[in-house]
Amino acid sequence: MLPNRRALVAAAVTLSLACGRSATEPSSTLQFAASTYTFTTILNKDWCVTAGEAPSSSLSVRSIPQRAGPDWVFRSLDQPEATFEFRITGTATGPAWQVNGFVRGSLLTSAAAGVTVDFGKLGVVAGVTDAQVASGEITGLVKFTDGAGNALTCTRVRWAFNMK
């Protein structure tokens, strides 16, 4: 015999209270939809140094977030061989989430053919999100290089992503 609806609700409330949360309290875990997000970088020339005729470029990457323990990882859908990895975790602060994490690796930009962006081994990420849009800053060395060796090296870069 199937339990009635009232019994199921009572069981859910009891289980929720036993876990330290009320039945109406939202989840304390940052959740992203299994959807395509576009990750972009926004450059501020004051944070950058040029070598040669530096490529003036930004990055636009399509990604579907993947869960990795408490973190969310964004990688390039269009360049699966790229080493680029943008990894964040969130802390609830009202309707928005504070996110922290890191970015590393490299890939080709989609803004200009033949320009590679390299985040090195570790760039520190900070920002905010509502799980559909997000923005923040990367602190570390981010280098845009074209095929001729011209480079634009930045110590900070603004980033953003939105769900498409």
ABEGO torsion letter per residue (X at the ends): XBBBAAAAAAAAAAAAAAAGBBAABBBABBBBBBBBBBBBBBBBAAABBBBEBBBBBBBBBBBBBBBBEABBBBBBAABAABABBBBBBBBBBEABBBBBEBBBEBBBBAABBGBBBBAEABBBBBEBBAGABBBEBBBEBBBBBBAAGBBBBBABBBBBBBBX
